Amino acid sequence: MAEPASISQGIAARYATALFELAKEAGSLPALEADTTALADALAVSPELGAMIASPVVSRSEQGAAMAAIGAKIGLSPLVADTLALMAEKRRLFVLPQLLRALTALIGEEKGEVTAEVASATKLTAAQAKKLAETLKASVGGKTVKLNTTVDESLIGGLVVKLGSTMIDTSVKAKLASLQNAMKEVG
């Protein structure tokens, strides 16, 4: 049986591909990119929104009305607003975070960009982020690298970089775990 996460990603990928293709045909990729960013920001700052889209208790009509109100407030394009209404009607709003990630990847690919997920023990300075982006750019054949940074204090120090299917872990936490495993093998 398939994992629930892979099912969600499949649903999100289908919606993302359809939405991306429709926006591309209409010549409205910049509007789609702005809408994707606005929705991702709304999800990031509102845990209530995340709870509402995932809740089986909230009815389809209530989810649709809430998304229509949010769409009007942040000025979503009609294409995205209609897609969100359809997702609410079909009880598919729970895949919205995965949909936004898939759209970001599709838009980036169209623009010749790749997104790297970066977790660091402390917030990266602008100079550090720029240097990291330049270093990663060389490893992906000159494509522009967009960094999606998060802070994870449990890393103690260093970085964890995910770029496509590649993960680079230079964190102190990983080095300590490696040392711990090596010591277990000896004793």
ABEGO torsion letter per residue (X at the ends): XBBAAAAAAAAAAAAAAAAAAAAAAAGAAAAAAAAAAAAAAAAAABAAAAAAAABAABBAAAAAAAAAAAAAAAGBBAAAAAAAAAAAAAGAAAAAAAAAAAAAAAAAAAAGBBBBBBBBABBBBAAAAAAAAAAAAAAAGGBBBBBBBBBBAAAGBEBBBBBEABBBBABAAAAAAAAAAAAAAAX
